[in-house]
Amino acid sequence: MDVPVTTPCAHNLCISCLTYQSSNCKARVKRSRKNTMKCLSCTTDISNFLLKPQENIKLRVLIDSFQRQPKNVVSEGKMLSLLIL
């Protein structure tokens, strides 16, 4: 995940995925002539959010801490795989 953002509907997505989706997908136009862009995870309109998205710093720190850890950790003789985002 490059730059994690949290949408107003509380979904965590990568900003590059949102940007790619919004540029390659024709936004629907409502009767009021406002362009709408739906969240990739639900039907919430996030077009206003996409005008000025902000990085979720706490999620960025969490992702970085997981990426710095080794992929496999030996614990009590068993191999455990860590979740790498």
LOPALUM-829472 format. One record per residue (C-alpha): residue in one letter; x, z, y. Coordinates in steps of 0.5 Angstrom, whole numbers. Layout:
<marpas>
A,X,Z,Y;
...
</marpas>
This chain:
<marpas>
M,0,0,0;
D,3,-2,6;
V,-1,1,12;
P,-6,6,9;
V,-12,6,14;
T,-19,10,13;
T,-25,7,15;
P,-31,10,18;
C,-34,10,12;
A,-28,14,9;
H,-25,9,4;
N,-18,8,4;
L,-15,1,4;
C,-9,-3,6;
I,-9,-6,13;
S,-6,-12,10;
C,-12,-13,5;
L,-17,-12,11;
T,-14,-17,16;
Y,-13,-22,10;
Q,-20,-21,8;
S,-23,-21,15;
S,-19,-28,17;
N,-21,-31,10;
C,-28,-29,10;
K,-33,-32,15;
A,-36,-26,18;
R,-44,-26,18;
V,-47,-26,25;
K,-53,-22,26;
R,-59,-24,30;
S,-56,-20,36;
R,-50,-25,35;
K,-45,-20,34;
N,-40,-21,28;
T,-40,-16,22;
M,-35,-15,17;
K,-37,-11,11;
C,-32,-5,8;
L,-29,-8,2;
S,-32,-2,-2;
C,-39,-1,1;
T,-43,-5,5;
T,-42,-1,12;
D,-40,-6,18;
I,-33,-4,20;
S,-32,-10,25;
N,-31,-5,31;
F,-26,-1,27;
L,-22,-7,26;
L,-21,-8,33;
K,-17,-2,33;
P,-15,0,26;
Q,-10,7,26;
E,-6,8,20;
N,-8,15,16;
I,-1,18,17;
K,-3,24,12;
L,-4,18,6;
R,2,15,9;
V,6,21,7;
L,3,22,1;
I,5,15,-2;
D,12,16,1;
S,13,22,-3;
F,10,19,-10;
Q,15,13,-9;
R,21,17,-8;
Q,20,21,-14;
P,22,18,-21;
K,17,14,-25;
N,18,18,-31;
V,19,26,-31;
V,21,29,-38;
S,17,36,-38;
E,17,40,-45;
G,19,34,-49;
K,14,30,-47;
M,14,24,-42;
L,9,24,-37;
S,8,18,-32;
L,7,19,-25;
L,2,15,-21;
I,5,10,-17;
L,1,8,-11;
</marpas>
